[in-house]
Amino acid sequence: MPTFKITLSDPKNKRSRSYEVKDSNAQPLLGLRIYDTFDTSILGIQGKAKITGGSDKAGIPMHDDVHGAVKKYVLLTKGKGVRALKEGERIRKLVRGNTISDDIYQINAVLIEGTIEENSKG
């Protein structure tokens, strides 16, 4: 059964909070892609959130241009997982695809409806 650590950011009050989702609560997240929305009732919050990224158990970042739930080496000039490079320089990096699978450990999301309460338990 999957276990995810969800880091949920609230742009209205500029706070973020971590939640751990296990087993049957984590099932609706499997198969979702980066920029998909999901209902935050699985976290105990009313509202909706948009997935912005994540990483797997080894810390390999998800990349929105790689389709599926795969690990691939891709040639990058900028973006997620790449630090500042010189002009014209490219680097081959190992990244995860844009689909959430059992191998994903952390999911980053932004709240688009609702708000994170101060005294909510995470």
C-alpha positions, 0 to 999 in steps of 0.5 A, a space after each residue: 500500500 502506498 504512503 505519501 508525504 504531502 507538503 501543502 502550501 497555502 498562498 493566501 496566508 503564506 504557510 505550508 504544512 506536511 501531511 502523511 497519507 497512508 493506505 486507502 486514503 492514498 489510493 485516489 492520488 495514484 495515477 494523478 499527474 503534475 498540475 492535476 487537482 485533487 480533493 483535500 478531504 483525504 487530509 482533513 481539510 475542505 477544499 482542492 489542491 493542485 499538484 506542483 511536483 514531488 520526489 521519489 524515495 531516493 530524492 529524484 525530482 518529478 519532471 512535468 515534461 517526462 510522461 508516465 511513472 518512469 525514471 529517465 535520463 534527460 538532457 536539461 538546460 534549466 528547470 527542476 533539478 538543475 542548478 544554474 549553468 553557463 550559457 549554452 551548457 546542458 546536463 544529463 539528469 535522472 528525473 522521474 515522470 509526471 505521474 504519481 506511482 508507488 515509488 513517489 515519496 513526497 508530493 508538493 501541492 498548492 491549495 487552490 480552494 479552502 485554507 489551512 487552519 492554524 490548529 489543524 492536526 497534520 
